[in-house]
Amino acid sequence: MTYEITGKTKLTALLGSPVAHSISPQMHNEAFRCLGLDYAYLAFDVKPEELETAVKGLTAAGIRGFNLTMPLKIQILPLLDELTPAARLAGSVNTVMVTDGRLVGHTTDGIGYMRSVADAGHTITGKKMTLLGAGGAATAICVQAALDGVRAIDMFKRKNSSWDKTGEFCKRLGEETGCHIRLLDIENPSQLAESLAGSAILTNATSVGMAPDAGCSPVPDSSMLHPGLVVSDIIYNPRETMLMKQAKSMGCPCFNGLYMLLYQGAEAFRCWTGQEMPVEHIKELYFSAGNA
C-alpha cells in the first residue's frame, strides 16, 4: 500500500547520540506501512544536555512515544510521570509512551534480549548468567532474566562511583525475584574466569568491541570460554565482534545484538500501537544474512 504522511500521522521517534546508524526508523516505518497504520518514526540526535528541552518540545507537539538509546536511558527518569514495574526495578527506560501529556517509562531491552536468546535456540531458565556491564541495557537484561527464572546472575562492572548504587540494585532485585545476584569487579580476571566456568551464558552488555573500537574484547583471554558456554553480545556494529571471534575459536555458540534490537523494537511497537509488529517480515528485510 502507499505510505503517506497525513495531517493525522502520529509521530514516534528515537532520541540519543549518535543515532544516524540506527535501523530503527526503517523497521518501524516498514511495519507501519505493512499494517496500514498512520504513524511515522524519526531519529533525533539529542545530547544529554538537550534531553529535557527535546522531550518537552516533542510532548507539546503531540508525540505518541519514543525510544531512548545511549546515553539517555537513565537520564530520562526524572522527566517521567510513571514507570512500569520492570522499568522501576531496572532504573532504566528505553521506551516512553505519551498519553494525554503523561510520560510512562517502559523497558523493552530485557524482553528483547530474552526473546533473542530463545530465537537463537537457547534456554537459560534455571541456569546461571555472567553479565558484563551495569548500564541501562545491562540492568534491563538483568531484571528480565531474573523475572524469567534465570537462577543466578554475576554482574561485572568497574569499581567506580556507581559501585554502591549498583550493589543496592542487585540486592533489591535479588530480594524481589529470588534470583541469586552478585556484583563483581570486571577488572578481576580470576573472578571472571570462575564465573564463566559455572555459567550457561555470557552476555556482553558493555560497549567494549563496538565500532570504531572493534578490535577490543571485554574478555581478556579466550581460554576463559568453554564449548558449553553460549556467548552473546548486544553489540551489532560490527556484526561479528572480537568477543564473538573468540567464542568461535573456542567452539562456543554465539550471537550478536541484532535480534535484541528487533524484539525490543517489536515490544515498543506494541506499546505505541496496540498491534504486533510483523517481525518475520522485518527480520527478512533488515536482519537476514544478505542484509548484514
Backbone as CSV, one residue per row, in Angstrom:
resi,resn,N_x,N_y,N_z,CA_x,CA_y,CA_z,C_x,C_y,C_z
1,MET,0.832,-1.193,0.000,0.000,0.000,0.000,0.866,1.242,0.000
2,THR,0.300,2.366,-0.459,1.022,3.632,-0.460,1.148,4.143,0.964
3,TYR,2.349,4.630,1.299,2.594,5.145,2.644,2.779,6.650,2.534
4,GLU,1.893,7.420,3.183,1.948,8.879,3.103,1.852,9.490,4.491
5,ILE,2.517,10.610,4.662,2.347,11.430,5.867,1.065,12.239,5.687
6,THR,0.209,12.221,6.694,-1.044,12.970,6.630,-1.120,13.959,7.779
7,GLY,-2.207,14.693,7.808,-2.417,15.632,8.910,-2.743,14.952,10.221
8,LYS,-2.989,13.636,10.161,-3.310,12.876,11.377,-2.208,11.894,11.771
9,THR,-1.079,11.942,11.071,0.001,10.994,11.342,0.513,11.140,12.765
10,LYS,0.632,10.027,13.467,1.160,10.007,14.835,2.670,9.845,14.769
11,LEU,3.384,10.681,15.512,4.841,10.677,15.491,5.401,9.783,16.589
12,THR,6.386,8.958,16.232,7.216,8.226,17.178,8.666,8.502,16.797
13,ALA,9.599,8.206,17.707,10.964,8.651,17.430,11.982,7.899,18.267
14,LEU,13.235,8.082,17.864,14.395,7.625,18.619,15.181,8.856,19.046
15,LEU,15.527,8.937,20.333,16.353,10.021,20.854,17.658,9.434,21.362
16,GLY,18.767,10.065,21.039,20.070,9.605,21.505,21.167,10.278,20.709
17,SER,22.410,9.895,20.993,23.526,10.461,20.243,24.716,9.502,20.331
18,PRO,25.164,8.952,19.189,24.662,9.180,17.833,23.478,8.278,17.509
19,VAL,22.723,8.649,16.481,21.579,7.836,16.044,21.551,7.614,14.528
20,ALA,22.472,8.256,13.811,22.432,8.180,12.345,22.594,6.755,11.827
21,HIS,23.247,5.867,12.616,23.494,4.496,12.182,22.304,3.581,12.423
22,SER,21.308,4.037,13.171,20.236,3.155,13.631,19.344,2.685,12.479
23,ILE,18.944,1.407,12.552,17.981,0.899,11.579,16.555,0.912,12.139
24,SER,16.388,1.451,13.347,15.049,1.526,13.938,14.052,2.282,13.063
25,PRO,14.419,3.427,12.458,13.447,4.105,11.596,12.965,3.229,10.440
26,GLN,13.887,2.497,9.792,13.468,1.638,8.686,12.498,0.563,9.146
27,MET,12.834,-0.109,10.258,12.000,-1.245,10.641,10.636,-0.796,11.163
28,HIS,10.583,0.306,11.903,9.284,0.781,12.397,8.426,1.320,11.255
29,ASN,9.010,2.104,10.384,8.219,2.669,9.294,7.729,1.599,8.322
30,GLU,8.538,0.574,8.103,8.091,-0.536,7.264,6.953,-1.294,7.947
31,ALA,7.040,-1.471,9.253,5.969,-2.150,9.989,4.682,-1.335,9.947
32,PHE,4.794,-0.017,10.100,3.606,0.845,9.983,2.976,0.687,8.597
33,ARG,3.834,0.684,7.567,3.340,0.571,6.198,2.618,-0.765,5.988
34,CYS,3.228,-1.838,6.481,2.647,-3.170,6.298,1.257,-3.281,6.919
35,LEU,1.086,-2.660,8.072,-0.174,-2.773,8.799,-1.152,-1.640,8.482
36,GLY,-0.744,-0.724,7.616,-1.629,0.377,7.245,-1.872,1.361,8.374
37,LEU,-0.875,1.553,9.224,-1.007,2.458,10.368,-0.482,3.847,10.004
38,ASP,-1.220,4.867,10.401,-0.841,6.251,10.097,0.110,6.764,11.178
39,TYR,1.320,6.202,11.181,2.383,6.553,12.117,3.647,6.837,11.312
40,ALA,4.574,7.558,11.942,5.905,7.758,11.368,6.925,7.724,12.493
41,TYR,8.135,7.276,12.162,9.214,7.141,13.157,10.443,7.867,12.631
42,LEU,10.971,8.791,13.413,12.148,9.570,13.037,13.232,9.416,14.095
43,ALA,14.463,9.687,13.721,15.588,9.659,14.658,16.092,11.082,14.882
44,PHE,16.231,11.459,16.144,16.715,12.786,16.512,17.998,12.658,17.323
45,ASP,19.049,13.329,16.863,20.316,13.325,17.595,20.197,14.298,18.764
46,VAL,20.031,13.743,19.961,19.805,14.547,21.160,20.888,14.216,22.181
47,LYS,21.643,15.202,22.571,22.692,15.017,23.569,22.100,15.153,24.970
48,PRO,22.797,14.641,25.989,22.235,14.659,27.340,21.765,16.030,27.806
49,GLU,22.524,17.050,27.522,22.144,18.388,27.981,20.946,18.956,27.229
50,GLU,20.548,18.312,26.146,19.410,18.762,25.347,18.135,17.960,25.611
51,LEU,18.245,16.918,26.429,17.140,15.964,26.560,15.868,16.604,27.097
52,GLU,15.950,17.344,28.176,14.742,17.912,28.775,14.016,18.831,27.802
53,THR,14.776,19.672,27.099,14.164,20.575,26.118,13.510,19.794,24.995
54,ALA,14.200,18.761,24.510,13.660,17.948,23.412,12.379,17.237,23.828
55,VAL,12.374,16.658,25.026,11.194,15.918,25.491,10.004,16.853,25.680
56,LYS,10.238,18.014,26.249,9.145,18.975,26.431,8.582,19.412,25.081
57,GLY,9.466,19.674,24.118,9.006,20.104,22.805,8.223,19.017,22.078
58,LEU,8.743,17.791,22.101,8.063,16.692,21.425,6.724,16.365,22.091
59,THR,6.690,16.441,23.404,5.431,16.184,24.118,4.402,17.247,23.773
60,ALA,4.832,18.502,23.758,3.921,19.598,23.394,3.419,19.450,21.964
61,ALA,4.250,18.867,21.102,3.874,18.692,19.699,2.988,17.461,19.481
62,GLY,2.755,16.679,20.550,1.827,15.559,20.446,2.435,14.234,20.071
63,ILE,3.729,14.033,20.347,4.359,12.759,20.011,3.654,11.616,20.741
64,ARG,3.529,10.470,20.059,2.858,9.303,20.636,3.770,8.551,21.594
65,GLY,5.053,8.515,21.255,6.015,7.825,22.105,7.389,7.874,21.475
66,PHE,8.402,7.460,22.233,9.761,7.494,21.691,10.643,6.470,22.394
67,ASN,11.694,6.085,21.667,12.749,5.240,22.214,13.917,6.103,22.658
68,LEU,14.716,5.542,23.555,15.935,6.205,24.007,17.098,5.236,23.870
69,THR,18.218,5.743,23.398,19.419,4.937,23.339,20.498,5.633,24.149
70,MET,21.676,5.036,24.180,22.761,5.624,24.967,22.994,7.075,24.543
71,PRO,23.231,7.976,25.473,23.397,7.747,26.919,22.184,8.227,27.728
72,LEU,20.987,8.088,27.202,19.811,8.756,27.776,18.877,7.854,28.577
73,LYS,19.165,6.554,28.677,18.211,5.620,29.270,17.994,5.833,30.764
74,ILE,18.980,6.382,31.419,18.848,6.680,32.848,18.534,8.162,33.052
75,GLN,19.094,9.013,32.207,18.871,10.449,32.339,17.406,10.838,32.160
76,ILE,16.632,10.022,31.450,15.221,10.326,31.205,14.374,10.197,32.471
77,LEU,14.830,9.444,33.460,13.997,9.077,34.607,13.339,10.271,35.317
78,PRO,14.056,11.370,35.617,13.404,12.482,36.326,12.325,13.187,35.506
79,LEU,12.280,12.939,34.209,11.324,13.629,33.343,10.017,12.842,33.173
80,LEU,9.934,11.654,33.776,8.780,10.782,33.569,7.756,10.912,34.702
81,ASP,6.511,10.619,34.372,5.436,10.667,35.358,5.200,9.317,36.016
82,GLU,5.592,8.242,35.354,5.298,6.902,35.850,6.269,5.903,35.234
83,LEU,6.535,4.815,35.962,7.381,3.729,35.466,6.623,2.413,35.553
84,THR,6.823,1.533,34.576,6.291,0.179,34.693,7.090,-0.542,35.783
85,PRO,6.566,-1.656,36.319,7.312,-2.385,37.353,8.715,-2.799,36.913
86,ALA,8.863,-3.280,35.684,10.186,-3.692,35.209,11.126,-2.498,35.083
87,ALA,10.619,-1.370,34.608,11.443,-0.159,34.493,11.852,0.342,35.873
88,ARG,10.942,0.219,36.832,11.275,0.627,38.204,12.402,-0.240,38.753
89,LEU,12.314,-1.544,38.568,13.358,-2.442,39.042,14.691,-2.160,38.352
90,ALA,14.633,-1.914,37.049,15.859,-1.693,36.272,16.467,-0.319,36.516
91,GLY,15.624,0.659,36.866,16.123,2.029,36.974,16.589,2.540,35.632
92,SER,15.944,2.059,34.568,16.353,2.388,33.209,15.147,2.316,32.292
93,VAL,15.088,3.221,31.319,13.953,3.292,30.394,14.478,3.439,28.974
94,ASN,13.958,2.614,28.058,14.322,2.775,26.651,13.114,3.085,25.768
95,THR,11.910,3.038,26.348,10.685,3.313,25.597,9.746,4.148,26.450
96,VAL,9.216,5.207,25.866,8.277,6.082,26.571,6.970,6.126,25.795
97,MET,5.886,5.978,26.513,4.534,6.116,25.974,3.968,7.430,26.478
98,VAL,3.428,8.250,25.570,2.876,9.554,25.950,1.363,9.515,25.756
99,THR,0.634,9.708,26.845,-0.824,9.692,26.807,-1.358,10.902,27.559
100,ASP,-2.062,11.782,26.854,-2.615,12.995,27.459,-1.555,13.783,28.224
101,GLY,-0.363,13.841,27.636,0.721,14.607,28.232,1.483,13.908,29.329
102,ARG,1.031,12.722,29.742,1.733,11.945,30.767,2.742,11.001,30.119
103,LEU,3.934,10.951,30.681,5.017,10.143,30.136,5.225,8.909,31.007
104,VAL,5.005,7.749,30.415,5.168,6.481,31.130,6.386,5.758,30.566
105,GLY,7.329,5.430,31.446,8.566,4.786,31.027,8.493,3.275,31.079
106,HIS,8.884,2.642,29.980,8.935,1.188,29.862,10.384,0.776,29.616
107,THR,10.709,-0.466,29.895,11.974,-1.024,29.445,11.685,-2.258,28.617
108,THR,12.020,-2.209,27.354,11.794,-3.352,26.462,13.105,-4.049,26.103
109,ASP,14.243,-3.511,26.562,15.540,-4.124,26.257,15.625,-5.549,26.781
110,GLY,15.195,-5.744,28.033,15.284,-7.075,28.629,14.403,-8.078,27.915
111,ILE,13.179,-7.651,27.570,12.277,-8.515,26.813,12.903,-8.868,25.470
112,GLY,13.451,-7.849,24.815,14.094,-8.078,23.523,15.259,-9.037,23.626
113,TYR,16.056,-8.891,24.690,17.206,-9.781,24.845,16.761,-11.217,25.076
114,MET,15.823,-11.421,25.987,15.393,-12.789,26.296,14.728,-13.451,25.087
115,ARG,14.018,-12.685,24.290,13.446,-13.245,23.061,14.547,-13.589,22.060
116,SER,15.629,-12.807,22.051,16.736,-13.110,21.138,17.463,-14.384,21.559
117,VAL,17.537,-14.637,22.862,18.134,-15.891,23.341,17.315,-17.078,22.833
118,ALA,15.996,-16.978,22.995,15.115,-18.055,22.524,15.197,-18.204,21.015
119,ASP,15.275,-17.070,20.289,15.363,-17.109,18.833,16.625,-17.824,18.378
120,ALA,17.705,-17.680,19.165,18.968,-18.355,18.829,18.960,-19.831,19.210
121,GLY,17.851,-20.283,19.839,17.700,-21.698,20.141,18.173,-22.130,21.511
122,HIS,18.279,-21.171,22.449,18.813,-21.496,23.765,17.767,-21.277,24.863
123,THR,17.879,-22.070,25.916,17.034,-21.925,27.101,17.937,-21.701,28.300
124,ILE,17.728,-20.614,29.031,18.595,-20.328,30.180,17.821,-20.265,31.494
125,THR,16.542,-20.586,31.473,15.766,-20.654,32.704,16.380,-21.696,33.634
126,GLY,16.558,-21.320,34.903,17.141,-22.223,35.886,18.646,-22.331,35.814
127,LYS,19.284,-21.540,34.948,20.731,-21.611,34.765,21.398,-20.310,35.222
128,LYS,22.708,-20.245,35.093,23.480,-19.087,35.553,23.952,-18.241,34.379
129,MET,23.922,-16.924,34.573,24.363,-15.958,33.560,25.537,-15.143,34.099
130,THR,26.532,-14.929,33.261,27.565,-13.929,33.532,27.241,-12.715,32.676
131,LEU,27.027,-11.583,33.313,26.579,-10.358,32.645,27.638,-9.278,32.800
132,LEU,28.161,-8.799,31.685,29.185,-7.754,31.714,28.543,-6.398,31.474
133,GLY,28.714,-5.486,32.425,28.147,-4.147,32.314,27.058,-3.913,33.342
134,ALA,26.800,-2.632,33.608,25.769,-2.267,34.581,25.042,-0.995,34.151
135,GLY,25.081,-0.704,32.854,24.370,0.465,32.335,22.902,0.147,32.112
136,GLY,22.233,1.009,31.344,20.802,0.868,31.142,20.392,-0.454,30.517
137,ALA,21.093,-0.882,29.465,20.752,-2.149,28.819,21.051,-3.323,29.741
138,ALA,22.186,-3.265,30.444,22.575,-4.365,31.335,21.569,-4.543,32.464
139,THR,21.143,-3.463,33.087,20.190,-3.592,34.190,18.848,-4.111,33.687
140,ALA,18.429,-3.682,32.494,17.173,-4.177,31.920,17.260,-5.679,31.646
141,ILE,18.388,-6.128,31.116,18.595,-7.557,30.870,18.603,-8.324,32.181
142,CYS,19.284,-7.787,33.170,19.363,-8.432,34.475,17.971,-8.607,35.073
143,VAL,17.160,-7.561,35.017,15.804,-7.615,35.561,14.973,-8.672,34.847
144,GLN,14.961,-8.645,33.514,14.107,-9.577,32.780,14.585,-11.016,32.937
145,ALA,15.897,-11.215,32.968,16.425,-12.563,33.174,15.987,-13.100,34.532
146,ALA,16.063,-12.250,35.555,15.635,-12.666,36.891,14.140,-12.954,36.915
147,LEU,13.345,-12.099,36.282,11.894,-12.307,36.239,11.529,-13.571,35.470
148,ASP,12.340,-13.918,34.467,12.059,-15.086,33.625,12.628,-16.386,34.188
149,GLY,13.222,-16.335,35.373,13.623,-17.576,36.028,15.068,-17.979,35.896
150,VAL,15.952,-17.075,35.440,17.381,-17.395,35.477,17.780,-17.565,36.947
151,ARG,18.509,-18.625,37.255,18.778,-18.990,38.651,19.744,-18.044,39.345
152,ALA,20.813,-17.652,38.645,21.855,-16.824,39.256,22.463,-15.923,38.186
153,ILE,22.851,-14.729,38.603,23.473,-13.763,37.682,24.675,-13.146,38.378
154,ASP,25.822,-13.213,37.731,27.005,-12.480,38.172,27.129,-11.244,37.293
155,MET,26.939,-10.070,37.878,27.051,-8.815,37.136,28.434,-8.218,37.389
156,PHE,29.148,-7.959,36.302,30.502,-7.408,36.400,30.524,-5.950,35.949
157,LYS,31.181,-5.102,36.738,31.391,-3.702,36.351,32.662,-3.181,37.004
158,ARG,33.061,-1.993,36.589,34.228,-1.354,37.197,33.883,-0.826,38.586
159,LYS,34.866,-0.828,39.489,34.661,-0.277,40.829,34.839,1.239,40.777
160,ASN,33.770,1.914,40.367,33.821,3.372,40.283,32.768,3.975,41.204
161,SER,32.394,5.232,40.956,31.495,5.949,41.856,30.094,5.344,41.930
162,SER,29.704,4.556,40.939,28.360,3.967,40.934,28.329,2.541,41.501
163,TRP,29.458,2.084,42.045,29.551,0.707,42.546,28.511,0.423,43.630
164,ASP,28.418,1.279,44.627,27.493,1.047,45.735,26.039,1.075,45.269
165,LYS,25.733,1.985,44.380,24.364,2.075,43.858,23.997,0.803,43.095
166,THR,24.950,0.292,42.315,24.697,-0.946,41.578,24.545,-2.120,42.536
167,GLY,25.325,-2.116,43.607,25.189,-3.159,44.613,23.804,-3.158,45.249
168,GLU,23.266,-1.980,45.487,21.916,-1.868,46.046,20.879,-2.410,45.054
169,PHE,21.097,-2.120,43.764,20.207,-2.646,42.725,20.211,-4.169,42.735
170,CYS,21.384,-4.772,42.789,21.496,-6.231,42.773,20.811,-6.842,43.997
171,LYS,21.002,-6.237,45.150,20.394,-6.744,46.386,18.868,-6.654,46.310
172,ARG,18.365,-5.518,45.857,16.910,-5.310,45.768,16.273,-6.268,44.766
173,LEU,16.907,-6.416,43.609,16.364,-7.301,42.586,16.370,-8.751,43.056
174,GLY,17.435,-9.142,43.720,17.505,-10.494,44.240,16.409,-10.768,45.255
175,GLU,16.149,-9.819,46.132,15.112,-9.972,47.150,13.724,-10.062,46.520
176,GLU,13.500,-9.309,45.449,12.166,-9.270,44.837,11.899,-10.430,43.891
177,THR,12.947,-11.050,43.375,12.751,-12.109,42.372,13.199,-13.495,42.834
178,GLY,14.033,-13.556,43.865,14.569,-14.838,44.309,15.787,-15.293,43.519
179,CYS,16.227,-14.498,42.566,17.434,-14.814,41.787,18.665,-14.453,42.616
180,HIS,19.686,-15.303,42.585,20.930,-15.028,43.310,21.814,-14.132,42.443
181,ILE,22.022,-12.897,42.863,22.747,-11.913,42.049,23.963,-11.414,42.811
182,ARG,25.115,-11.485,42.164,26.358,-10.971,42.748,26.898,-9.838,41.885
183,LEU,27.486,-8.836,42.535,28.193,-7.759,41.839,29.682,-8.010,41.994
184,LEU,30.391,-8.083,40.858,31.807,-8.426,40.872,32.612,-7.436,40.028
185,ASP,33.898,-7.370,40.305,34.807,-6.422,39.657,35.217,-6.937,38.280
186,ILE,34.878,-6.186,37.234,35.186,-6.608,35.863,36.679,-6.588,35.580
187,GLU,37.440,-5.920,36.440,38.888,-5.866,36.248,39.612,-6.948,37.037
188,ASN,38.854,-7.907,37.577,39.440,-9.033,38.305,39.307,-10.287,37.438
189,PRO,40.342,-10.654,36.687,40.231,-11.772,35.737,39.952,-13.115,36.394
190,SER,40.438,-13.325,37.614,40.193,-14.613,38.266,38.720,-14.766,38.630
191,GLN,38.076,-13.689,39.063,36.642,-13.744,39.342,35.840,-13.975,38.071
192,LEU,36.257,-13.346,36.978,35.570,-13.534,35.705,35.709,-14.977,35.228
193,ALA,36.902,-15.521,35.328,37.133,-16.900,34.899,36.290,-17.874,35.729
194,GLU,36.219,-17.641,37.030,35.431,-18.507,37.920,33.949,-18.438,37.574
195,SER,33.470,-17.245,37.291,32.062,-17.071,36.944,31.733,-17.769,35.631
196,LEU,32.573,-17.591,34.634,32.331,-18.188,33.326,32.356,-19.709,33.382
197,ALA,33.196,-20.258,34.229,33.308,-21.712,34.327,31.992,-22.349,34.770
198,GLY,31.192,-21.621,35.549,29.942,-22.170,36.040,28.702,-21.625,35.366
199,SER,28.872,-20.871,34.278,27.742,-20.217,33.621,27.303,-20.932,32.347
200,ALA,26.014,-20.773,32.039,25.470,-21.301,30.790,25.555,-20.268,29.677
201,ILE,25.590,-18.971,30.054,25.610,-17.910,29.047,26.440,-16.736,29.531
202,LEU,27.180,-16.142,28.624,27.902,-14.883,28.840,27.219,-13.812,28.009
203,THR,26.873,-12.711,28.649,26.220,-11.609,27.953,27.068,-10.357,28.085
204,ASN,27.573,-9.856,26.968,28.306,-8.590,26.997,27.331,-7.449,26.757
205,ALA,27.079,-6.676,27.808,26.199,-5.510,27.700,26.987,-4.233,27.905
206,THR,28.309,-4.291,27.653,29.138,-3.097,27.635,29.298,-2.635,26.192
207,SER,29.961,-1.507,26.008,30.237,-1.013,24.653,31.593,-1.481,24.148
208,VAL,32.289,-2.307,24.919,33.619,-2.784,24.521,33.497,-3.709,23.309
209,GLY,34.144,-3.313,22.222,34.073,-4.056,20.975,33.207,-3.392,19.925
210,MET,32.549,-2.302,20.310,31.711,-1.569,19.352,32.575,-0.743,18.416
211,ALA,32.175,-0.654,17.153,32.890,0.203,16.206,32.875,1.641,16.738
212,PRO,33.975,2.378,16.622,35.185,2.071,15.837,36.258,1.281,16.590
213,ASP,35.985,0.875,17.859,36.979,0.119,18.630,36.693,-1.376,18.539
214,ALA,36.544,-1.865,17.320,36.113,-3.249,17.101,37.187,-4.271,17.435
215,GLY,38.406,-3.845,17.659,39.467,-4.791,17.976,39.557,-5.153,19.435
216,CYS,38.650,-4.622,20.256,38.699,-4.859,21.697,37.695,-5.926,22.118
217,SER,37.978,-6.570,23.258,37.068,-7.553,23.826,37.011,-7.363,25.331
218,PRO,35.840,-7.566,25.946,35.743,-7.479,27.408,36.291,-8.711,28.119
219,VAL,36.582,-9.774,27.366,37.166,-10.992,27.933,38.650,-11.006,27.575
220,PRO,39.530,-10.875,28.568,40.957,-10.710,28.261,41.644,-11.946,27.710
221,ASP,41.084,-13.137,27.922,41.748,-14.370,27.490,40.693,-15.344,26.961
222,SER,40.836,-15.750,25.722,39.868,-16.670,25.111,39.726,-17.979,25.877
223,SER,40.780,-18.379,26.605,40.743,-19.652,27.323,39.736,-19.631,28.473
224,MET,39.233,-18.449,28.827,38.177,-18.364,29.843,36.858,-18.928,29.335
225,LEU,36.720,-19.007,28.025,35.489,-19.506,27.414,35.563,-21.016,27.268
226,HIS,34.421,-21.683,27.265,34.403,-23.136,27.122,33.252,-23.535,26.200
227,PRO,33.353,-24.654,25.516,32.369,-25.016,24.487,30.924,-25.082,24.969
228,GLY,30.692,-25.336,26.256,29.320,-25.386,26.759,28.729,-24.029,27.059
229,LEU,29.486,-22.978,26.823,29.063,-21.617,27.145,28.478,-20.927,25.913
230,VAL,27.262,-20.416,26.027,26.679,-19.579,24.972,27.228,-18.167,25.161
231,VAL,27.725,-17.562,24.096,28.281,-16.212,24.173,27.405,-15.267,23.366
232,SER,26.928,-14.218,24.021,26.083,-13.241,23.331,26.646,-11.846,23.537
233,ASP,26.465,-11.018,22.534,26.972,-9.650,22.559,25.843,-8.746,22.102
234,ILE,25.473,-7.750,22.905,24.368,-6.894,22.479,24.798,-5.906,21.401
235,ILE,26.100,-5.844,21.125,26.600,-5.000,20.032,26.213,-5.627,18.696
236,TYR,25.838,-4.792,17.723,25.560,-5.304,16.372,26.329,-4.525,15.307
237,ASN,27.186,-3.620,15.709,28.070,-2.913,14.782,29.467,-2.880,15.401
238,PRO,30.357,-3.805,14.976,30.245,-4.720,13.837,29.360,-5.937,14.145
239,ARG,28.928,-6.626,13.079,28.088,-7.810,13.259,28.849,-8.924,13.978
240,GLU,30.150,-9.029,13.742,30.973,-10.010,14.458,32.028,-9.271,15.265
241,THR,31.816,-9.199,16.567,32.747,-8.502,17.450,33.951,-9.392,17.750
242,MET,34.955,-8.788,18.372,36.122,-9.566,18.784,35.717,-10.664,19.766
243,LEU,34.763,-10.375,20.656,34.284,-11.390,21.590,33.687,-12.574,20.842
244,MET,32.920,-12.315,19.800,32.329,-13.409,19.032,33.402,-14.216,18.302
245,LYS,34.445,-13.550,17.838,35.551,-14.269,17.208,36.237,-15.180,18.216
246,GLN,36.411,-14.670,19.440,36.988,-15.505,20.499,36.097,-16.722,20.759
247,ALA,34.791,-16.474,20.829,33.847,-17.554,21.108,33.926,-18.643,20.041
248,LYS,33.946,-18.232,18.788,34.014,-19.206,17.701,35.307,-20.012,17.756
249,SER,36.404,-19.358,18.138,37.687,-20.061,18.210,37.692,-21.116,19.307
250,MET,36.813,-20.938,20.309,36.727,-21.884,21.425,35.546,-22.849,21.286
251,GLY,34.857,-22.807,20.153,33.755,-23.718,19.911,32.466,-23.360,20.625
252,CYS,32.304,-22.085,20.998,31.108,-21.639,21.705,30.045,-21.160,20.713
253,PRO,28.792,-21.539,20.894,27.727,-20.924,20.099,27.618,-19.453,20.473
254,CYS,27.346,-18.588,19.500,27.313,-17.161,19.811,26.337,-16.429,18.896
255,PHE,25.886,-15.272,19.349,25.022,-14.416,18.537,25.183,-12.974,18.983
256,ASN,24.869,-12.041,18.061,25.054,-10.623,18.350,23.738,-9.966,18.755
257,GLY,23.737,-8.615,18.813,22.586,-7.890,19.334,21.515,-7.535,18.332
258,LEU,21.611,-8.039,17.103,20.633,-7.654,16.093,19.208,-8.046,16.468
259,TYR,19.028,-9.269,16.936,17.663,-9.707,17.241,17.157,-9.110,18.547
260,MET,18.060,-8.755,19.453,17.632,-7.976,20.620,17.049,-6.648,20.160
261,LEU,17.723,-6.010,19.202,17.219,-4.763,18.631,15.847,-4.970,18.002
262,LEU,15.697,-6.053,17.249,14.422,-6.351,16.600,13.311,-6.539,17.628
263,TYR,13.550,-7.375,18.619,12.478,-7.734,19.535,12.173,-6.648,20.566
264,GLN,13.188,-5.851,20.958,12.853,-4.729,21.836,12.035,-3.704,21.062
265,GLY,12.336,-3.559,19.766,11.564,-2.655,18.922,10.136,-3.144,18.738
266,ALA,9.979,-4.463,18.614,8.643,-5.033,18.455,7.789,-4.783,19.690
267,GLU,8.406,-4.858,20.873,7.663,-4.602,22.105,7.292,-3.125,22.218
268,ALA,8.194,-2.227,21.816,7.873,-0.801,21.805,6.743,-0.515,20.821
269,PHE,6.805,-1.148,19.664,5.767,-1.007,18.638,4.402,-1.386,19.212
270,ARG,4.359,-2.494,19.948,3.107,-2.946,20.560,2.594,-1.934,21.590
271,CYS,3.520,-1.352,22.373,3.125,-0.338,23.361,2.443,0.853,22.685
272,TRP,3.018,1.307,21.582,2.521,2.522,20.927,1.258,2.287,20.115
273,THR,1.150,1.131,19.480,0.067,0.914,18.516,-0.995,-0.076,18.985
274,GLY,-0.647,-0.909,19.966,-1.565,-1.964,20.379,-1.585,-3.139,19.411
275,GLN,-0.691,-3.152,18.434,-0.628,-4.228,17.447,0.760,-4.867,17.448
276,GLU,0.818,-6.082,16.914,2.081,-6.805,16.863,2.865,-6.430,15.610
277,MET,4.134,-6.141,15.776,5.000,-5.891,14.622,5.121,-7.162,13.788
278,PRO,5.084,-7.065,12.468,5.289,-8.256,11.616,6.771,-8.639,11.609
279,VAL,7.205,-9.291,12.692,8.638,-9.471,12.905,9.302,-10.362,11.851
280,GLU,8.605,-11.363,11.338,9.246,-12.224,10.347,9.551,-11.451,9.067
281,HIS,8.644,-10.571,8.683,8.869,-9.724,7.509,10.025,-8.762,7.763
282,ILE,10.035,-8.127,8.917,11.095,-7.173,9.254,12.434,-7.885,9.357
283,LYS,12.418,-9.064,9.937,13.646,-9.852,10.078,14.235,-10.172,8.699
284,GLU,13.405,-10.610,7.799,13.868,-10.963,6.459,14.374,-9.747,5.696
285,LEU,13.720,-8.613,5.900,14.059,-7.405,5.144,15.336,-6.740,5.633
286,TYR,15.524,-6.682,6.970,16.626,-5.895,7.523,17.664,-6.684,8.318
287,PHE,17.357,-7.930,8.686,18.232,-8.637,9.598,18.804,-9.935,9.014
288,SER,18.439,-10.273,7.796,18.922,-11.524,7.200,20.393,-11.395,6.834
289,ALA,21.019,-12.549,6.615,22.458,-12.573,6.284,22.768,-11.750,5.050
290,GLY,21.841,-11.738,4.105,22.059,-10.977,2.874,22.065,-9.494,3.075
291,ASN,21.506,-9.038,4.229,21.495,-7.610,4.519,22.499,-7.230,5.589
292,ALA,23.354,-8.182,5.975,24.331,-7.916,7.032,25.382,-6.924,6.562
